[in-house]
Structure formats: structure tokens, C-alpha cells
Amino acid sequence: MKWSRYSRLFKSERNGWLLFSSSSNAFLKATDEEADVLQQIKEDPENYDYSDVPMLYMQLRSLGIIVEDDQDDATYNIIKMRHLTGLYADRSLLLTIAITTSCNFDCSYCFEANHRGHIMDQQAEDRLMAFIKNYRADVIHLTWYGGEPLLAWDRIMQINRRLNDMGKRYDAGMITNGYLMTEEKAKRLNELRIQYLQITLDGKKETHDARRYLTGGGETYDRILENIDHVMRSDFRGRLHIRVNVDGRNDEEFVDVYRTIQEKYPQDFGRRISVYPGFVHVAEHHPDIDCAYDPVAQGAFISRIMEKYGIAPLQLFPQQQSTGCVLTRRNGYVVGPDAEIYKCWDDVGDPGKVVGSLARFDNWDMAKIAEGMTGCNYLDDPECRECFYFPICSGGCHRIRQNNLHSETKQSSCTYFRGNIEHLLELFYEGQQRKE
């Protein structure tokens, strides 16, 4: 019998003793007397005399706070099994279509160097449709991506018509800067089966226009707000997510965007429209590298915004993760405008990251694909296996993990709960107390 490596007892300055299990998501408050007992159990759970507290013993066992000597390893194997099943046994096709590498924006932090690319032509479209037709999948989850996908609106509509004619089951999402989202386009989002629409605002007007400007210069904030209004006034049945790319230069302005959208759409906020932070990742030698937030700073940002403004930018209470991303999924692909294949959204437009082509299937770079799917998998990382956060962490960004294999400078891909778990749980507990 032992105290699980996934159990943590800690004292909150404002709320007393709290007990959390990352393996079972059990979260309990303890009195000082109960905490004293728990501390004794933690020090020697095998030899503690439970005769006076039989119900406590049963509770700690059922919640996974104390476990048999081999139970933590069994928990690890169960989580690993569920994760791998999700990655490899899924019958859906996760397909991101970077319909163009062209973009009408020239954002300062963009990882795509080529803003004057081109739109998918007919030959590439035909290859894409043949791939979809022949791929054995029960359902297709599409994401329209770029560049800026709305620059290729006619091509998107044509592919959508062909998908309907093909009789394939599918749903879709779209990542757009929103500048070209006209009233007419907003009316046709349901026709495209868009369930998830993402548009970015990076703070107040002045900050946003200084970060997300047109190629050649030009403001974008006012037009985007107008176009968000087109979407919200339409009969769009999906959900509009407003992303705020957060770093050390604009973090406090997340609240300005949040309040602006909340006040503009009070009936739909949290239902049809929401605001969330996206933490900017930049290359190792990018001039803005010092402004980027590592996971610990991300968690500190979430805590600060919650304490200062009463807004939870992301979840305060951790949940077990097992979904994976395009890079790690067996049925996940990113298709570029030349029908070239990538395994990560961040790779679009980089010839060195191409892993294959829909023009032929006998020369795909299986070594690159395997490295992304399994070679950098957190499930096989000895440090991750022993980590308290393992059950509530999906390994973070696997592109970062893969890049770390080839770089002397290692970036952290840990969950933002690491280094912040106690404070975030404290804030969550206080929120629950207010509700009661």
C-alpha cells in the first residue's frame, strides 16, 4: 500500500487543506485534524492503523489517493491504452485543408513566411476529392485553413458541393482572420456545415492593428468587428470562437476583448460566441521569443485574470486528456494547395516539412510521419510517466516535442497546470463555494 504519486495534499492560505487526485479527479477539503491524519497516512500508508477511521480508508482507496504498490503503473497503462485507442482506432478522417498559402495579413508573429502563395487549382482539388472518396472513414472532420481560407471562397464552395454529391458524412470548422467574412458569406456557413469558426482579435483596436495588419499596411480591427456582427446576425448554427493571441505585450488586453464581446452579445455569450486565449509559439530565434509565454507563465496568466477580473480564460479544474492532434493521429492529415501532405498545421508552406503528396502514395516520408506520431510521444517519456500531471496532460504540443529532438534548446510542452495547480485549484474551489 502506498500514497499514489498522482495524489497531492496542500494547504491553501485562504481555504485550508485541499486534497486532489490527478488520476481520479477527486477534489476534497479537509479540516486541520483530518489533514493531520492524512499527513500520517502519506508518510506510512502501509502501517497506519485504520481501525479508528475505516470509512476514511475506504474513501481514500476508492478515490485512488492510496493505492496498491503496482496500481500507479496500472493507471499509467490504462491511460496509455485509452490514448492510443483514440489515436489509432478512430474511424473518422481528421482533414485540415490549407486551401491557400496566400494571406491578406502580415502578422508580426506569423510562422508562415510566404504570404503571396497561391490557391489550390483544379488538378489538386481532383486529387483531394479522390483521396477523400477512397479513404475508409465513417465521418470526415474538415478544417478550412490557410493562409487565409476566405481568399479561396469559390474553391471552398466548389469542394463543398462535390462532397455533398459524393454523399460523405462530414462536418467542418474554419480558421480565418475574419477580414473577408461578408454578410453573404456568413449566410452560407451552414451550407458549409461549419460548426466551429475561429476569428482572432488581439486586444484593443490600437494593439490589434499594430499586430494584425494588412499586407502593405492597413488597419483591420473595425472591419473584423463588423464581420463578426454579420455572423452573429445570421442564422449560423455553429459556434464562433474569438481567439486572442496572448504574449507578454498584450496579456491584460485579453480582458478588453472578453468584455467587448460579452457586452455586445450578452444573450449569445458562452453559447454561440466565446473568447479564449491562444498562447503564441515562436521559433527559437524569433525576435519576439522573450515575449512568448511558457506553460508556467500561461498558468500564472490564467490565475491572474481570474483573481483580478473574475474571468476564467481557460479551465481552472483539470480534466483527463486523450484526444491527440493531427500530428499524432493515424487518420490526421494537412493538405496544402498543391495537394502536398503535412502532419501539422504549423508546417504549411515549409517544403522541409512535407511528408507526401496526393499525386502518388508510394513515396511518403514514413520516417517523418512516425517520428511525429510515436518518436516524440509523451507516453514513452520516462519523466512524463512518473509525473503527477500525467493523467491530466496530453503531452502538450507534440510539434514542440518533435522539434526538441533536433534542438539543443528545449522548449517546455507541459500543461499550464504544472507549477500552478495549487493556485488554480484554490480559485476553482472558491468559485464552487460562491455558487453554493
N, C-alpha and C positions, 0 to 999 in steps of 0.2 A: 504494500500500500504506500502511495506517495502523494504529495501535493502536486497537482498537474502543472506542467510547465506553461499551460495555457490559462492559469488562474492568477489573478492579481488582487491583493488586498491593499488598500491605500486609504490614507486619511485626508479628507477634504477639509480645508480650513473653514469653509462656510457650512459644510453639511455633515461633518463627522466621517465615520468609517464607511467605505463603499467596497463592495466585492464584485468582481467581474470575471467571467469566463469567456475567453475568445472562441473556445470550441463549441460551447452550448449557447452563447449569447445570454447567459444568465446574468442578471444585474440586481444586486441586493444591497440594502442599507443595514448596517449593524450598529448596535449600541457599543459603548466602550467596553462593557462586560462581555458582550458576545465577541467583540474584536480581540479581547484578551484570550478567550478560548480559541479563536481561530488562529491566532499567532502561535499558540502552543501546539495546535494540530499541525500547522505548517512546518514547525521545527521538527516534529517527530510524529507523523500521522500513523505510523505502524504501531507504535507503543502507547499511544494516547488511550486513556481509559474512557471509553464512550458510554459506560454503563449509566452515567448520570444524564447523558444527552443523546439517547438513542434516536430521537427524531432528527436531531441535527446531523447525526451520522448519515441517516438515510437521505436527508436532503442534500448534503454535500456529495454523496455518491451519485444521486440521480442527476444532479446538475453538472457533474464532471469536475467538481472542484478538487476532490481527492479521487484517485483512480488506482487501479491495479498497476503493478510495475510496468507492464507492457502496453497499457491502454493508450498512452500518448502516441506510441508508434502505430497502433491500430487506427487511431483517429487520423493520423497523417495519411495512412494508406487509404482510408475511406474518402478523405478529401481529394486525394490524388486520383482515385478511381472515378469519382464524380466529375472532376475537372476534365480528365482525359476522355470520358464518355461524351461530355458535352462538345469537346473539340473534334472527335473523330467519328462519333456515331450519329451525328446530326444529319438529317435527311434534307436539309434546306441548303440553298446556294446563297452565300453571302457575297454579293457582287457590287463593287464600287465602280462606277463608270465615270472616269475623268474625261468627259466628253470633249474638252478642250484644255490646252495648256495656256491659252491666252487669258489675260486678265485686264480689266479696266482700272484696277487699283495698283498702287505701288507701295504697299505697306512696309514700314521700316523693318519689321521683324520677320517678314515672309521668308520661308525656307525654299520657295520656288524661285529660282534665279531668272527664268525665262518668262516674261510677261507678254511676249509677242509670238506666241506659239500659233497653233492652228487648230481648226475644228475637225473632228472626225469626218472622214469622207465616206462615200458610198461603199467603197470596197471594204474599208474597216468595219463599217456598220454591218455589211453582209456577213463578214467573218464572226462578228459578235453574235448576230442572230443565229448563225449555225451552231455556235458554241452553246448558246442557251437552249436551243432546240434539242440538241443531242445530250445535254447534261442530265444525268439521272438525279432529279431532285423533286421533292413533293411540293415545295414552295420556293420562290425566289424573293430575297430581300435586297432590293436595289437601293443604292445611294447615288444620286447625281452629284458630281463633284467636278473640280477643275484644278487650276484656273478658275474662271468664273463661268459656271454652267449656263447661266441665262444668256450669255453671248451665243450659245448654240441652241436657242429655244426651238427653232424649227426642226433641228435634228432630234432633239429630245421628243418632240411631239410625234415625229415620224417613227422613231423606235417604239414609242408607247403604242401607236396604232398597230405595229407589227406584233408586239407582244399580245395585244388583245386578240388579234386574228389568229395567233398561234394557240390561244386557249390556255396559256400558262397561268397558274396561280401566283400572284405576286403582290407585294406592297412596296412602297418606296419612301425615301427620305431625300432631302436636298440640303446641301451646304452652299449658301450663297451670301454674297456681301449685301444683297438686297437693293442695290442701286438701280437695277433694271427691272424690279418687280412692279410692273404696271398694274393698273386696275384690271385690265383684260387678262393678264397672266394669272393674277390672284383668283379670278373666277374659274380658271381651268386646273387649279391644283388638285381638286377632287378627281378630275378626269385622269390625272397622272397617278392617282392613288397615293398621293403624298400623305403620310401620317406624321412625319417629323420634318419640320422646316427650321433650319438654323440661320439666323442673321446676327451679325456682330455689331455692337456699339461699344466703343472703348472709353466711355466716360462722358464728361460734359462736352458740349459742342466744340470748344476750343481744343481740348485734349484729343478728342476723336479725330477732328480734321487735321491735326498735326501728326497723327499716327496712321490714319487710313484715308489717304488722299488719292485722287485720280492720277493715272499715268500722265505725266506732263504737268501735274499740279491741278488743284481744284478741290473745293470742299465737297463733302459727301453726307454730312450728318443730317441736314434738313431733308434732303431727298429720301434718305433711308427711313426717317420717321414718317414721312408722308406715305411711303410704300408699305410700311408696317400697318398703317391705318387702312390701306387698301385691302390687305389680307384680313384684318380683323373685322372689317365691314362686309366682307364676302361671306359666302356660306361654307368656307373652308372647314372641313370636319376634323382635320388633324390638329396637331399642337405646334405652336410657334415658340421656339426656344431662343431667347436673346442671350447670346454669349458675350461676356466681357473678358477680353484677353487681359489678364491681370499680371502685373510685374511691379517692381519697386517704384516705378514712376507714376503709376495711376491707381494704386490699390484702393485708396479711400474713395475714388470716384465710382467704384462698383456700386456704392450705396446710391449715388445720384441717378444712375441708370435704373436701379431697382425701384426707387421711389417714383421716378418719371413714368415708368411702365405701369406700376401699381396704381398710381393716381389717374392715369389716362384710361386704364381698362379695369376698373375695380370689380366689375361683375365677372370678368373672364380671367382675372389674375389667379395663377395657381391652377387653373383648369384648362383654358385654351392657350394661355400665354404664360411664360415663366422666364426668370432671369437667373443665370448661373455664371460662375467664374470659370474661365479656361486659363490655365497657367501656361504662360509662354515658354516653349522649349526653343533654345537657340543653339547653334553649333558651337563647338568648343572655342573657336577663335572669333566668334561674332563680337562686334564692339559692344553689344548690349548684354553680354554674358553676366556681368556683375549685377544687373537688374533682375535677372531671372530668379524665380523662387525655387529652392529645393523643397523636398517634401516636408521637412521640419518647418520651414518658413510658410509653406502652404497651410499647414495646420494652425500655425500661430495667427495667420491672416483670418482664418475661419473663426477662431476663438475671439479675436479682437473685434471683428464685425458683429459677432453675436453679443458680446458684452457691451459694446459701445452703442449699438443701434437696435439690438433685439432681432436681428436678421440672421438666419442660418443659411449662409451661401451654399453649403453642401451639408450632407447629413452629419449630425453630431454623434449619432449612435452607429457603431459599425455593424455591417451585415456580412455574412459569408459570401465570398465571391467565387464564381466558377464558370464565367462566360467566355473569356478569351477575346481575342481580336482577330482581324483579318490575317495578320501575320502568323498567328498560331493555329488558326482554324484550317482543317483539311479542305473544307469547301469554301474557303475565302480567297477572293482574288480582286485585284485592282486592274482594270483595263484602261489603258491610255488611248489617246486619239488615233494612234497608228495601229491599234489592236495589239500593242505590246502589253506584257503582263508584269505587274509588280506584286509584292506581298505586303506593302504598307502604304497608306495614304501619303506619308511624308516623302516617299520615294519618287512620286510622279515628276516626270521631266528630267530625272537623273539617269543618263544612259548606263552608268555603272551599277544601277540597282535593278535593271531589267532582268527578269528571270525566265522569260519566254515570250512567245508570240502566238496569237491565234492563227497565224498563217501556216504554222506547222507545229506538231506536238512531239516530235522526236528529238528535239534538241534543247528542251527546257533545262535550266541550270538547277538540277535537283540538289546539289550541294548547298547552294544559297538558300533554297527553299527549306531544306532540312535544318540548316543552321538556325533559321528564324523560328521554325516550329518546335524543334527539340534541342538544338545545340546550346541554347541560352535559356532553357526553360527553368523557371524558379523551382519547379517541383523536384529537380535534381540538384539543387543548390544546397550543400550541407548546412550553410549558415541559415538559409530560409527554413529548412526542415526543423531546426531547433529553436526557431524564433517564436516568441509569444504571439506575434501578429500573424503567423502563418494562416490560421483559419479565416482571417478577415482581410487577407491581402491576396490579390491575384498576381502578384509579382510586379505590379506597376507596368510601366511602358516597356514592352518587350523589344521595341526598336532601340531604346536606351541600353537594355541588357545586351542586345546583339552588338551595338556599337562599342560597348565596354570590352568585348572580346578582342577588339582590334585597336584599342587606345590605351595609352599609358595613364591618361587621366580618366578616372572612373566617375561617372555621374550616378547619383542615387536614383533608384526606381522604387523605393519603399513607399508604403502607404503614408498619407499625411497624418494618420493616427500615431505613427511612431514618433515618440518624443512629445506628443500632445495628448495622449489617450486619457490621462487622468483629468486634465482640464476640460476636455471635450465631454467626457462622461459627467463631470460635475455640472457643466452647463445643461446637458441633456436632463439630468436629474432635476435640476431647478425648474426647467421648463415643464416637466411632468408634474411637479408639485404645484405649479401655478394653475395647470389645467384642472387639478383635483380640488 
